[in-house]
Amino acid sequence: MVTLNLRQRLQLWADELRAVANDGLRWSADNPYHQQRFARIRRVAAELFAAQDLRDADTLEQRWSADLTHVAPYPGGDAAIFNAAGEILLIQRKDDQLWAMPGGLLEVGETPAQGTCREAWEETGVVVEALALIGVYDSRLCGSSSTAHLYQFVFLCRPCDPNPMPVVSDETLDVGWFSTDSLPPLSPGHTQRIPDAFRYWQGTLSQAVWM
């Protein structure tokens, strides 16, 4: 199991408090005392999160108060795209300058597979189809650097063009194909998901990963 550093743990605890507070505020509208208590919990969560973030507590609390519906982990998708040579397509991220599978957060109205294929096209210019689910990863357990709780779907994808020509997008610094023994420095979380993707492609991962 991945060990989180103190900053990551504090932000995840704050995120849990935020979810509890928003849920309480939604369902206790008829009790002003409960409203005050849950509002205080949300404020404490914002201050705790802000102590580990560049944004201040007021900015965070304003953002959190905009939606009092049920709060759940954010869903995201990664595309494990392999070519005929068994190389995986990776993008160099702008935020940490490290390498990762193309992917991002899913949108309302699309399935996890559809959203993953959309993200792959947006970040690489390669049109793909999803073939299989490699795994679903909890960001807290796979080394992700995200400050929010994520569920990350990883799909095995096939380029629709047998000779795909990936391009650098506005969201990336670089893009390229890599074999399992020539991987570049990987972004946190992908250090586990990319090897799992290679194992699935090679047939040594017999079933999808759930964590």
C-alpha positions in Angstrom: 0.0 0.0 0.0 1.2 3.5 -0.9 2.2 5.7 2.1 0.8 9.2 1.8 2.8 12.2 3.0 1.4 14.5 5.7 0.3 17.1 3.2 -1.7 14.6 1.2 -3.3 13.1 4.3 -4.3 16.5 5.6 -5.9 17.5 2.3 -7.8 14.2 2.1 -9.1 14.5 5.7 -10.2 18.1 4.8 -11.9 16.8 1.7 -13.8 14.2 3.8 -14.8 16.9 6.3 -16.0 19.0 3.4 -18.2 16.2 2.1 -19.7 15.5 5.6 -20.4 19.2 6.1 -22.1 19.8 2.8 -24.2 16.6 3.2 -25.2 17.8 6.7 -26.1 21.3 5.4 -28.2 19.9 2.7 -30.3 17.7 5.0 -30.6 19.9 8.1 -32.2 23.0 6.6 -34.9 22.9 9.3 -32.5 22.9 12.2 -30.5 26.2 12.6 -28.2 24.7 15.2 -27.2 21.8 13.0 -26.7 24.3 10.2 -24.3 26.3 12.3 -22.4 23.2 13.3 -22.0 21.9 9.8 -21.0 25.4 8.5 -18.3 25.4 11.2 -17.1 22.0 10.1 -16.8 23.2 6.5 -14.9 26.3 7.6 -12.5 24.1 9.6 -12.1 21.9 6.5 -11.3 24.9 4.3 -8.7 26.2 6.8 -7.1 22.8 7.1 -7.0 22.4 3.3 -5.7 26.0 2.7 -2.8 25.4 5.1 -1.5 22.8 2.5 -2.6 24.7 -0.6 -2.0 27.9 -2.6 -5.7 29.0 -2.3 -7.0 30.7 0.8 -9.8 29.4 3.1 -12.3 31.9 1.8 -11.8 30.9 -1.8 -12.1 27.2 -1.0 -15.2 27.6 1.2 -16.9 29.7 -1.5 -16.2 27.0 -4.1 -17.4 24.2 -1.7 -20.7 26.0 -0.8 -21.8 26.2 -4.4 -23.1 22.7 -4.5 -24.8 20.9 -1.6 -25.8 17.8 -3.5 -24.3 14.4 -2.7 -20.5 14.7 -2.8 -18.5 11.7 -4.1 -15.0 11.0 -5.4 -14.3 12.5 -8.8 -14.2 9.9 -11.7 -11.3 10.1 -14.2 -10.1 7.9 -17.0 -6.7 6.9 -18.4 -6.2 5.4 -21.9 -3.6 2.7 -22.2 -2.9 2.9 -25.9 -0.6 0.4 -27.4 0.8 0.2 -31.0 1.7 -3.0 -32.9 5.2 -3.0 -31.5 3.8 -3.2 -27.9 4.7 0.4 -27.1 2.5 2.6 -24.9 1.5 6.1 -25.9 2.4 8.6 -23.1 2.1 12.4 -22.7 4.3 14.8 -20.8 2.2 16.7 -18.4 2.5 20.5 -18.1 1.9 20.6 -14.3 4.8 18.4 -13.1 6.7 17.8 -16.4 6.5 14.1 -15.9 5.0 11.4 -18.2 1.5 9.8 -17.9 -1.1 8.0 -19.9 -3.5 10.5 -21.6 -6.6 11.0 -19.5 -8.6 13.3 -17.3 -11.9 13.8 -15.5 -15.1 12.4 -17.0 -18.0 14.6 -17.9 -21.8 14.3 -17.3 -23.5 12.3 -20.1 -20.6 10.1 -21.1 -19.6 6.6 -20.0 -16.2 6.0 -18.4 -15.0 4.4 -21.7 -16.3 7.3 -23.8 -14.8 9.9 -21.6 -11.4 8.2 -21.6 -11.4 8.0 -25.4 -12.4 11.7 -25.6 -9.5 12.6 -23.2 -7.1 10.5 -25.3 -8.1 12.4 -28.5 -7.9 15.8 -26.8 -4.4 15.2 -25.5 -2.8 13.2 -28.3 -5.0 13.7 -31.5 -5.3 9.9 -31.7 -8.8 8.5 -32.1 -9.1 5.3 -30.1 -11.7 2.7 -29.0 -11.8 1.1 -25.6 -11.3 -2.6 -25.6 -11.2 -3.6 -21.9 -11.1 -2.3 -18.4 -7.7 -2.8 -16.9 -8.6 -1.5 -13.5 -10.2 1.0 -11.2 -7.8 2.8 -8.9 -8.4 4.8 -5.7 -6.1 7.9 -5.9 -5.3 7.6 -2.2 -3.9 4.0 -2.6 -2.0 4.2 -5.9 0.4 7.1 -5.2 -1.6 9.9 -7.1 -0.6 13.4 -6.2 -4.2 14.7 -6.5 -5.5 16.8 -3.6 -9.0 15.5 -4.2 -10.3 11.9 -3.9 -10.5 10.3 -7.3 -11.6 7.0 -8.8 -9.4 6.4 -11.8 -10.6 4.1 -14.6 -7.8 2.6 -16.8 -8.9 1.2 -20.2 -7.0 -0.7 -22.7 -7.4 1.2 -26.0 -6.7 0.6 -29.6 -6.0 3.3 -32.2 -8.6 3.4 -34.9 -5.9 4.2 -37.4 -3.3 1.4 -37.7 -0.6 4.0 -38.2 -1.5 6.7 -35.6 0.4 10.0 -35.7 0.1 11.5 -32.2 0.5 15.3 -31.8 1.4 17.6 -28.9 -1.7 19.4 -27.7 -2.3 22.6 -25.8 -2.5 20.5 -22.6 0.8 18.7 -23.0 4.5 19.3 -23.4 5.4 16.3 -25.5 4.0 12.9 -26.6 5.7 9.6 -27.5 5.7 5.8 -27.7 7.6 3.9 -25.1 8.4 0.2 -24.5 8.3 -1.3 -21.0 12.1 -1.1 -20.6 12.5 2.5 -21.8 9.9 4.4 -19.8 10.5 8.1 -19.0 10.1 9.6 -15.5 6.5 8.9 -14.6 3.9 11.1 -12.9 2.8 9.9 -9.4 0.2 7.2 -9.6 1.2 6.2 -13.1 4.2 4.4 -11.6 1.7 1.7 -10.7 -1.0 2.0 -13.4 1.4 1.9 -16.4 3.1 -1.3 -15.3 -0.3 -2.8 -14.8 -1.3 -1.7 -18.3 1.8 -3.5 -19.7 1.0 -6.6 -17.8 -2.6 -6.6 -19.1 -1.4 -6.1 -22.7 1.1 -8.9 -22.3 -1.5 -11.2 -20.8 0.1 -11.6 -17.4 -2.6 -9.7 -15.6 -5.5 -12.1 -15.7 -8.2 -9.8 -14.3 -9.0 -6.2 -13.8 -7.4 -4.4 -10.8 -9.7 -3.1 -8.1 -8.2 -0.8 -5.5 
